[in-house]
Amino acid sequence: METVTGPAMKGALEYIGLDRISGPLVVISGVRGVGFGEVVEVVPSDGQSRQGRILSISEDVAVVEVFEGTSGLAQPTTRVRFLGRPFEIIVSREEVLGRIFDGLGRPLDGGPVPLRGERRNINGLPINPVARVYPQDFIQTGISAIDGMNTLVRGQKLPIFSGSGLPHNDLAAQIVRQARLLTEDEGFAVIFGAMGVRHDEAETFRRSFEESGVLKNVAMFLNLADDPTVERLITPRIALTVAEYLAFEEKMHVLVILTDMTNYCEALREVATSKGEVPSRKGYPGYLYSDLASIYERAGRIIDRQGSITQIAILTMPDDDITHPIPDLTGYITEGQIVLDRSLAQRGIYPPINVLPSLSRLMSDGIGEGRTRKDHGDLASQLYAAYARARQVQRLASIIGEEDLSATDKLYLTFAREFHERFLRQGADENRTITRTLELGWELVMLLPEQELTRLKPEEIERYGRIKRLAVSH
């Protein structure tokens, strides 16, 4: 294999000829002086350069993933240039926010390529655990099932577990439109990274953000369904690199939404199979956990830095199986999950959030006096307890019939119906304040006898509950 260097390439190494082509990968032997993750230019005989990066290196053999695919590459004549640097992008607040890019950070909105700003490695820098600040500040999404019972906290990573055909994209778009801090004087931005989405879904996202006026504070990175699958391995890392710059250099609070992480993991499995790696669970590579952690752990807050990164990763569970490797490993890394339920969706309830398996592990530290309201924690606990009891009563009623239930059990059935119709159900453009969400919660718990409200303090019932009971009775 011939090796060429020249001043035009500024020290880059160029190799002519490929040993093997396997799916999105090419293999080059006789390679010297290159490193893992290095950026590569693959130039076929037509001269149209394609981007890639080194996926693995052993002795003198390099495996390169080609982002634009390997179609049309000829083994003897294709040139491969190793550029001696990792994959980088240029980031700046002025040239990124309000823009739409493809999965590799190239403009899709007709605007110019960002040229002014800081050049950053997309792999980021690991955050020293000792330098992390514990997340404690509330982010309002305007969605009662999240704000009231599974609160999102600034600096948290809280995934959404969905299923094929469920409205997770609608929910993601609504969160982007409505999410805000309660302290309006702090800078807030949203980074939206989509992997493997259809063209109509991408257009829906764009139009939704544009019409609501939030696009000026949003940067979108779109890897479409017909784009190369290996590009999906880069998209979330580019999105998080932009988020890190805005958070830790521009002192902004950044919400990162990544959808769909299942498409990301499928791309990772495809590449691992092409490399001939020994598969683990369900054919996914054994390093799936550490790879996902390299994405999820880029959320958080840092000592002496004013900004923060909060992350919502959306994934569709194959066959609605929450024990599948993708949601299973995600749950180990993140601080809870929001679970969408197919039976609720079939009943026309939006958003179809099943609050019982849902969990926000940081909720207790992000709510309460000085953050949301003093009664928030106890009210959420009572709503959980009442809804769990109501689900048990529903199962009992399906066996013995509703007419044979006790008077109290019938009240729990009423509570369940009202919980679904008034608390869970809300419009796709309905933006509820946390105060309104808590008011709805009190209206619901006061449908039950006072002796059933064991999670609430008597003074809380006196201050908030009795007023709601009077309002409901009238």
ChimeraX attribute file (.defattr): number of C-alpha atoms within 10 A of each C-alpha:
attribute: neighborCount
match mode: 1-to-1
recipient: residues
	/A:1	13
	/A:2	9
	/A:3	15
	/A:4	14
	/A:5	13
	/A:6	10
	/A:7	7
	/A:8	7
	/A:9	13
	/A:10	10
	/A:11	13
	/A:12	17
	/A:13	20
	/A:14	22
	/A:15	21
	/A:16	19
	/A:17	21
	/A:18	19
	/A:19	13
	/A:20	14
	/A:21	18
	/A:22	15
	/A:23	16
	/A:24	21
	/A:25	22
	/A:26	26
	/A:27	20
	/A:28	21
	/A:29	18
	/A:30	13
	/A:31	18
	/A:32	13
	/A:33	8
	/A:34	18
	/A:35	18
	/A:36	16
	/A:37	19
	/A:38	19
	/A:39	23
	/A:40	26
	/A:41	19
	/A:42	28
	/A:43	19
	/A:44	21
	/A:45	13
	/A:46	9
	/A:47	10
	/A:48	9
	/A:49	16
	/A:50	16
	/A:51	20
	/A:52	27
	/A:53	25
	/A:54	22
	/A:55	20
	/A:56	16
	/A:57	19
	/A:58	11
	/A:59	9
	/A:60	12
	/A:61	15
	/A:62	22
	/A:63	21
	/A:64	28
	/A:65	29
	/A:66	25
	/A:67	23
	/A:68	17
	/A:69	20
	/A:70	19
	/A:71	10
	/A:72	10
	/A:73	19
	/A:74	15
	/A:75	17
	/A:76	13
	/A:77	14
	/A:78	18
	/A:79	23
	/A:80	25
	/A:81	22
	/A:82	23
	/A:83	19
	/A:84	17
	/A:85	16
	/A:86	18
	/A:87	21
	/A:88	18
	/A:89	19
	/A:90	19
	/A:91	23
	/A:92	18
	/A:93	17
	/A:94	11
	/A:95	17
	/A:96	24
	/A:97	20
	/A:98	19
	/A:99	20
	/A:100	22
	/A:101	22
	/A:102	20
	/A:103	30
	/A:104	22
	/A:105	22
	/A:106	17
	/A:107	18
	/A:108	16
	/A:109	11
	/A:110	10
	/A:111	12
	/A:112	11
	/A:113	14
	/A:114	17
	/A:115	12
	/A:116	12
	/A:117	14
	/A:118	12
	/A:119	13
	/A:120	18
	/A:121	15
	/A:122	20
	/A:123	19
	/A:124	18
	/A:125	11
	/A:126	9
	/A:127	14
	/A:128	8
	/A:129	8
	/A:130	8
	/A:131	12
	/A:132	16
	/A:133	15
	/A:134	15
	/A:135	20
	/A:136	18
	/A:137	22
	/A:138	23
	/A:139	25
	/A:140	25
	/A:141	23
	/A:142	24
	/A:143	29
	/A:144	26
	/A:145	23
	/A:146	20
	/A:147	26
	/A:148	28
	/A:149	25
	/A:150	22
	/A:151	28
	/A:152	31
	/A:153	25
	/A:154	27
	/A:155	28
	/A:156	30
	/A:157	27
	/A:158	29
	/A:159	28
	/A:160	24
	/A:161	25
	/A:162	27
	/A:163	20
	/A:164	13
	/A:165	10
	/A:166	19
	/A:167	16
	/A:168	22
	/A:169	20
	/A:170	17
	/A:171	18
	/A:172	19
	/A:173	19
	/A:174	22
	/A:175	22
	/A:176	25
	/A:177	23
	/A:178	18
	/A:179	19
	/A:180	21
	/A:181	17
	/A:182	15
	/A:183	9
	/A:184	8
	/A:185	7
	/A:186	13
	/A:187	17
	/A:188	20
	/A:189	25
	/A:190	28
	/A:191	25
	/A:192	25
	/A:193	27
	/A:194	30
	/A:195	28
	/A:196	24
	/A:197	19
	/A:198	16
	/A:199	14
	/A:200	10
	/A:201	15
	/A:202	20
	/A:203	12
	/A:204	15
	/A:205	20
	/A:206	15
	/A:207	13
	/A:208	18
	/A:209	21
	/A:210	15
	/A:211	10
	/A:212	11
	/A:213	12
	/A:214	16
	/A:215	22
	/A:216	14
	/A:217	19
	/A:218	25
	/A:219	24
	/A:220	28
	/A:221	27
	/A:222	29
	/A:223	28
	/A:224	21
	/A:225	17
	/A:226	10
	/A:227	19
	/A:228	18
	/A:229	25
	/A:230	23
	/A:231	25
	/A:232	29
	/A:233	21
	/A:234	20
	/A:235	25
	/A:236	31
	/A:237	21
	/A:238	25
	/A:239	26
	/A:240	28
	/A:241	23
	/A:242	24
	/A:243	31
	/A:244	26
	/A:245	20
	/A:246	26
	/A:247	26
	/A:248	19
	/A:249	14
	/A:250	16
	/A:251	17
	/A:252	21
	/A:253	26
	/A:254	30
	/A:255	30
	/A:256	25
	/A:257	27
	/A:258	25
	/A:259	25
	/A:260	22
	/A:261	25
	/A:262	19
	/A:263	20
	/A:264	25
	/A:265	21
	/A:266	18
	/A:267	21
	/A:268	21
	/A:269	21
	/A:270	18
	/A:271	23
	/A:272	19
	/A:273	17
	/A:274	16
	/A:275	20
	/A:276	9
	/A:277	14
	/A:278	11
	/A:279	14
	/A:280	13
	/A:281	11
	/A:282	10
	/A:283	15
	/A:284	23
	/A:285	20
	/A:286	15
	/A:287	13
	/A:288	19
	/A:289	17
	/A:290	12
	/A:291	13
	/A:292	17
	/A:293	16
	/A:294	16
	/A:295	16
	/A:296	23
	/A:297	15
	/A:298	23
	/A:299	25
	/A:300	23
	/A:301	24
	/A:302	22
	/A:303	11
	/A:304	10
	/A:305	16
	/A:306	15
	/A:307	26
	/A:308	26
	/A:309	27
	/A:310	26
	/A:311	29
	/A:312	24
	/A:313	24
	/A:314	25
	/A:315	24
	/A:316	24
	/A:317	20
	/A:318	16
	/A:319	9
	/A:320	15
	/A:321	15
	/A:322	17
	/A:323	12
	/A:324	14
	/A:325	20
	/A:326	25
	/A:327	24
	/A:328	14
	/A:329	16
	/A:330	23
	/A:331	17
	/A:332	11
	/A:333	18
	/A:334	21
	/A:335	17
	/A:336	23
	/A:337	24
	/A:338	24
	/A:339	20
	/A:340	25
	/A:341	20
	/A:342	20
	/A:343	11
	/A:344	18
	/A:345	16
	/A:346	11
	/A:347	10
	/A:348	12
	/A:349	18
	/A:350	21
	/A:351	23
	/A:352	26
	/A:353	24
	/A:354	17
	/A:355	21
	/A:356	14
	/A:357	12
	/A:358	20
	/A:359	19
	/A:360	21
	/A:361	17
	/A:362	23
	/A:363	24
	/A:364	16
	/A:365	16
	/A:366	20
	/A:367	24
	/A:368	16
	/A:369	11
	/A:370	9
	/A:371	15
	/A:372	21
	/A:373	13
	/A:374	13
	/A:375	19
	/A:376	23
	/A:377	21
	/A:378	17
	/A:379	23
	/A:380	23
	/A:381	14
	/A:382	20
	/A:383	22
	/A:384	16
	/A:385	16
	/A:386	23
	/A:387	20
	/A:388	16
	/A:389	16
	/A:390	22
	/A:391	15
	/A:392	14
	/A:393	22
	/A:394	18
	/A:395	11
	/A:396	15
	/A:397	17
	/A:398	9
	/A:399	9
	/A:400	10
	/A:401	11
	/A:402	15
	/A:403	9
	/A:404	11
	/A:405	15
	/A:406	11
	/A:407	9
	/A:408	13
	/A:409	20
	/A:410	19
	/A:411	17
	/A:412	25
	/A:413	21
	/A:414	15
	/A:415	23
	/A:416	22
	/A:417	13
	/A:418	16
	/A:419	21
	/A:420	19
	/A:421	14
	/A:422	15
	/A:423	20
	/A:424	21
	/A:425	21
	/A:426	20
	/A:427	13
	/A:428	14
	/A:429	14
	/A:430	12
	/A:431	19
	/A:432	18
	/A:433	17
	/A:434	21
	/A:435	14
	/A:436	14
	/A:437	20
	/A:438	24
	/A:439	14
	/A:440	17
	/A:441	24
	/A:442	22
	/A:443	24
	/A:444	23
	/A:445	25
	/A:446	22
	/A:447	18
	/A:448	19
	/A:449	11
	/A:450	14
	/A:451	6
	/A:452	14
	/A:453	18
	/A:454	13
	/A:455	16
	/A:456	19
	/A:457	12
	/A:458	12
	/A:459	10
	/A:460	14
	/A:461	20
	/A:462	10
	/A:463	11
	/A:464	16
	/A:465	23
	/A:466	16
	/A:467	14
	/A:468	21
	/A:469	18
	/A:470	11
	/A:471	10
	/A:472	12
	/A:473	8
	/A:474	6
